[in-house]
Amino acid sequence: MTPPDAWTTLRLVEMVAAVAVIQGTLELLATRRALADDGTWRWATLARELRWLAPLLAYRPFLALLVARLALAALLLAGVRPGVAPALWITSLLVNIRFRGSSNGGSDMMQMVVLTALVVAHAAGPLGDWLGIPSGVLVSAALLYVAAQAMMSYFIAGVVKIINAPWRSGAALASFVATPHFGTPAALRRLLSGRTALLAASWSVMLFECLFPVAFLDPRLALVMVTIAGLFHLGNVAAFGLNRFLLAWAATWPAVVYASSLMP
């Protein structure tokens, strides 16, 4: 297969990352009542620690920040680059601070990883001139950083699971499926009520995650692994409602395929 071009790959990462940010921002705007002064995520809870950020993170300024973030993501999706990635990085960081780390765990952290890489890639021209490095090298480095972070996220998660007895026995997955908070469909709960199906599902997840590094051996293997990753995240959407994880990690997959093409 033809190796992907770094700039084409960067554009794919940009577009998926932009859609991921739009999705997350719209969800926060849809639940804005919880951010109000009488809501669950009211500013008063953080005011004592972060009083100096009130002009940005109190209820009404925070809504304006979310609208600005939405507009920036739309610009990135449209292909506008100058200044957009740094502004998106800053607004996303402020959103994470507002939730004392993140509002949606790992998906928000992976978004920050991708946005950091985009900041470097978009500044590749002037940064490369200053460092005496070709801009293409910096773009490739940014993409490799994203690919490495994606690989480690899957691999470490798999290792942690496989050394954990409840995961090997299927008990961990069973507890997730049974947790009312996730709202797992009844049909899926019935399917995983049998020990054989539960073990098969648990071990499929663990083996996929532990074997993800093989994606870097060949672009064809990379395509196989990111396809499996897509099915894995779609399964998580259906089973646990983890919809924001799908796009957050999908933004890394073009970089994974690109990294695999650099192998001998």
C-alpha positions as CSV (number, residue, x, y, z in Angstrom):
1,M,0.0,0.0,0.0
2,T,1.1,3.6,-0.6
3,P,2.6,5.2,2.6
4,P,0.4,8.1,3.9
5,D,1.8,11.6,3.5
6,A,2.5,13.4,6.8
7,W,0.5,16.5,5.8
8,T,-2.4,14.4,4.6
9,T,-2.3,12.5,7.9
10,L,-2.2,15.7,9.9
11,R,-5.3,16.9,8.1
12,L,-7.2,13.7,9.0
13,V,-6.1,14.0,12.6
14,E,-7.3,17.7,12.6
15,M,-10.7,16.9,11.2
16,V,-11.5,14.0,13.6
17,A,-10.1,15.9,16.6
18,A,-12.3,18.9,15.6
19,V,-15.4,16.8,15.5
20,A,-14.5,15.2,18.9
21,V,-14.1,18.7,20.4
22,I,-17.4,19.8,18.9
23,Q,-19.2,16.7,20.3
24,G,-17.8,17.2,23.8
25,T,-18.6,20.9,23.8
26,L,-22.2,20.4,22.6
27,E,-22.7,17.8,25.4
28,L,-21.5,20.3,28.0
29,L,-23.7,23.0,26.6
30,A,-26.7,20.6,26.6
31,T,-26.1,20.0,30.3
32,R,-25.4,23.6,31.2
33,R,-28.0,23.7,33.9
34,A,-25.7,21.5,36.0
35,L,-23.1,24.2,35.7
36,A,-25.4,27.0,37.0
37,D,-25.1,28.5,40.4
38,D,-27.6,26.0,41.8
39,G,-26.4,23.0,39.8
40,T,-24.3,20.0,40.6
41,W,-21.2,21.5,39.0
42,R,-21.7,25.0,40.4
43,W,-18.8,27.4,40.4
44,A,-19.1,27.9,44.2
45,T,-17.6,24.5,44.7
46,L,-14.3,25.6,43.1
47,A,-14.4,29.3,44.0
48,R,-12.3,29.0,47.1
49,E,-9.5,27.2,45.2
50,L,-9.7,29.0,41.8
51,R,-11.2,32.4,42.7
52,W,-8.6,34.1,40.4
53,L,-10.2,32.2,37.4
54,A,-13.7,33.4,38.1
55,P,-13.7,35.8,35.0
56,L,-13.2,32.7,32.9
57,L,-14.8,29.8,34.7
58,A,-17.8,31.2,36.6
59,Y,-21.2,30.1,35.1
60,R,-21.7,32.8,32.4
61,P,-18.1,33.3,31.4
62,F,-17.7,29.5,31.2
63,L,-20.7,29.3,28.8
64,A,-19.0,31.9,26.6
65,L,-15.8,29.9,26.8
66,L,-17.6,26.8,25.5
67,V,-19.2,28.8,22.6
68,A,-15.7,30.1,21.7
69,R,-14.3,26.5,21.9
70,L,-17.1,25.4,19.6
71,A,-16.3,28.1,17.1
72,L,-12.6,27.3,17.2
73,A,-13.2,23.6,16.6
74,A,-15.4,24.5,13.6
75,L,-12.6,26.6,12.2
76,L,-10.2,23.7,12.6
77,L,-12.6,21.4,10.8
78,A,-12.8,23.9,8.0
79,G,-9.1,23.9,7.6
80,V,-8.2,27.2,9.3
81,R,-4.9,26.8,11.1
82,P,-3.2,30.1,12.2
83,G,-3.7,30.4,15.9
84,V,-6.6,27.9,16.1
85,A,-4.7,25.0,17.7
86,P,-3.2,27.0,20.6
87,A,-6.5,28.7,21.3
88,L,-8.2,25.3,21.3
89,W,-5.5,23.9,23.6
90,I,-6.0,26.8,26.1
91,T,-9.8,26.6,26.1
92,S,-9.7,22.8,26.5
93,L,-7.2,23.1,29.4
94,L,-9.6,25.6,31.1
95,V,-12.5,23.2,30.6
96,N,-10.4,20.5,32.3
97,I,-9.5,22.8,35.1
98,R,-13.2,23.6,35.6
99,F,-13.8,19.9,36.3
100,R,-10.6,19.5,38.4
101,G,-8.9,17.4,35.7
102,S,-11.5,16.5,33.1
103,S,-15.2,16.1,32.7
104,N,-15.0,12.8,30.9
105,G,-11.8,11.2,32.0
106,G,-9.5,9.6,29.5
107,S,-11.2,11.0,26.4
108,D,-10.5,14.6,27.5
109,M,-6.9,13.7,28.3
110,M,-6.4,12.1,24.8
111,Q,-7.9,15.2,23.3
112,M,-5.2,17.3,25.1
113,V,-2.6,14.9,23.7
114,V,-3.8,15.4,20.1
115,L,-4.2,19.1,20.5
116,T,-0.7,19.4,21.9
117,A,0.6,17.6,18.8
118,L,-1.4,19.9,16.6
119,V,0.1,23.0,18.3
120,V,3.6,21.7,17.4
121,A,2.6,20.7,13.9
122,H,0.9,24.0,13.1
123,A,4.0,25.9,14.3
124,A,6.4,23.6,12.3
125,G,7.4,26.3,9.9
126,P,8.6,29.1,12.3
127,L,9.6,26.5,14.9
128,G,11.7,24.6,12.4
129,D,13.4,27.7,11.2
130,W,14.3,28.6,14.8
131,L,15.6,25.1,15.6
132,G,17.1,24.5,12.2
133,I,14.9,21.5,11.6
134,P,12.8,20.9,8.4
135,S,9.1,21.6,9.1
136,G,8.2,18.1,7.7
137,V,10.3,16.5,10.4
138,L,8.4,18.4,13.2
139,V,5.1,17.4,11.7
140,S,6.2,13.7,11.6
141,A,7.4,14.0,15.2
142,A,4.0,15.4,16.3
143,L,2.3,12.5,14.5
144,L,4.6,9.9,16.1
145,Y,3.9,11.4,19.5
146,V,0.2,10.9,19.0
147,A,0.7,7.3,17.7
148,A,2.9,6.5,20.6
149,Q,0.4,7.8,23.1
150,A,-2.4,5.8,21.4
151,M,-0.3,2.7,21.5
152,M,0.5,3.1,25.2
153,S,-3.0,3.8,26.1
154,Y,-4.2,0.5,24.7
155,F,-1.2,-1.6,25.7
156,I,-1.0,-0.4,29.3
157,A,-4.8,-0.8,29.7
158,G,-4.4,-4.4,28.5
159,V,-1.5,-5.2,30.7
160,V,-3.3,-3.8,33.8
161,K,-6.3,-5.9,33.0
162,I,-4.5,-9.1,32.2
163,I,-2.6,-9.1,35.5
164,N,-5.9,-8.4,37.3
165,A,-7.6,-11.7,38.4
166,P,-11.2,-10.3,38.2
167,W,-10.6,-9.4,34.5
168,R,-9.1,-12.8,33.7
169,S,-12.1,-14.5,35.4
170,G,-14.7,-12.2,33.7
171,A,-15.9,-10.8,37.1
172,A,-14.7,-7.2,36.3
173,L,-16.6,-7.0,33.0
174,A,-19.7,-8.6,34.7
175,S,-19.6,-5.8,37.3
176,F,-19.4,-3.1,34.7
177,V,-22.4,-4.6,32.8
178,A,-24.4,-4.9,36.0
179,T,-23.8,-1.3,37.1
180,P,-27.0,0.7,36.6
181,H,-25.0,3.9,36.0
182,F,-23.9,2.7,32.6
183,G,-27.4,1.7,31.5
184,T,-26.2,-1.4,29.6
185,P,-29.0,-2.7,27.3
186,A,-30.9,-5.7,28.7
187,A,-30.1,-7.8,25.6
188,L,-26.4,-7.3,26.1
189,R,-26.7,-8.2,29.8
190,R,-28.5,-11.4,28.9
191,L,-25.8,-12.2,26.3
192,L,-23.0,-11.8,28.9
193,S,-24.9,-13.6,31.6
194,G,-23.3,-16.9,30.5
195,R,-19.7,-17.6,31.7
196,T,-18.5,-18.6,28.2
197,A,-19.6,-15.4,26.6
198,L,-18.3,-13.3,29.5
199,L,-14.8,-14.9,29.3
200,A,-14.7,-14.6,25.5
201,A,-15.6,-10.9,25.8
202,S,-13.1,-10.2,28.6
203,W,-10.2,-12.0,26.9
204,S,-11.0,-10.5,23.5
205,V,-10.6,-7.0,25.0
206,M,-7.4,-7.9,26.9
207,L,-5.7,-9.6,23.9
208,F,-6.6,-6.7,21.6
209,E,-5.2,-4.1,23.9
210,C,-2.0,-6.1,24.7
211,L,-1.4,-6.8,21.0
212,F,-2.0,-3.3,19.8
213,P,1.8,-2.5,19.4
214,V,1.9,-5.0,16.4
215,A,0.1,-2.2,14.5
216,F,3.5,-0.6,14.1
217,L,5.0,-3.5,12.3
218,D,3.2,-2.9,9.0
219,P,0.5,-0.5,7.6
220,R,-1.8,-3.4,6.8
221,L,-1.6,-4.6,10.4
222,A,-2.2,-1.0,11.5
223,L,-5.4,-0.9,9.5
224,V,-6.5,-4.2,11.0
225,M,-5.8,-3.0,14.6
226,V,-7.5,0.4,14.2
227,T,-10.5,-1.3,12.6
228,I,-10.7,-3.6,15.7
229,A,-10.2,-0.5,17.9
230,G,-13.2,1.1,16.1
231,L,-15.4,-2.0,16.8
232,F,-14.1,-2.0,20.4
233,H,-15.1,1.6,21.0
234,L,-18.4,1.2,19.2
235,G,-19.1,-1.7,21.5
236,N,-18.3,0.6,24.5
237,V,-20.7,3.1,23.1
238,A,-23.5,0.5,22.9
239,A,-22.7,-1.2,26.2
240,F,-21.7,1.7,28.4
241,G,-22.5,5.0,26.6
242,L,-18.9,6.0,26.3
243,N,-19.5,7.9,23.1
244,R,-16.8,10.5,23.5
245,F,-14.0,7.9,23.7
246,L,-14.7,6.8,20.2
247,L,-13.9,10.1,18.5
248,A,-11.1,11.0,20.9
249,W,-9.2,7.8,20.0
250,A,-10.3,7.9,16.4
251,A,-8.3,11.1,16.0
252,T,-5.1,9.1,16.8
253,W,-5.7,6.3,14.3
254,P,-4.4,8.1,11.2
255,A,-1.2,8.8,13.1
256,V,-0.9,5.1,14.0
257,V,-1.2,4.1,10.4
258,Y,1.4,6.8,9.4
259,A,3.8,5.6,12.1
260,S,3.5,2.0,10.8
261,S,4.5,3.2,7.3
262,L,7.8,4.5,8.6
263,M,9.0,1.0,9.7
264,P,11.5,-0.8,7.4
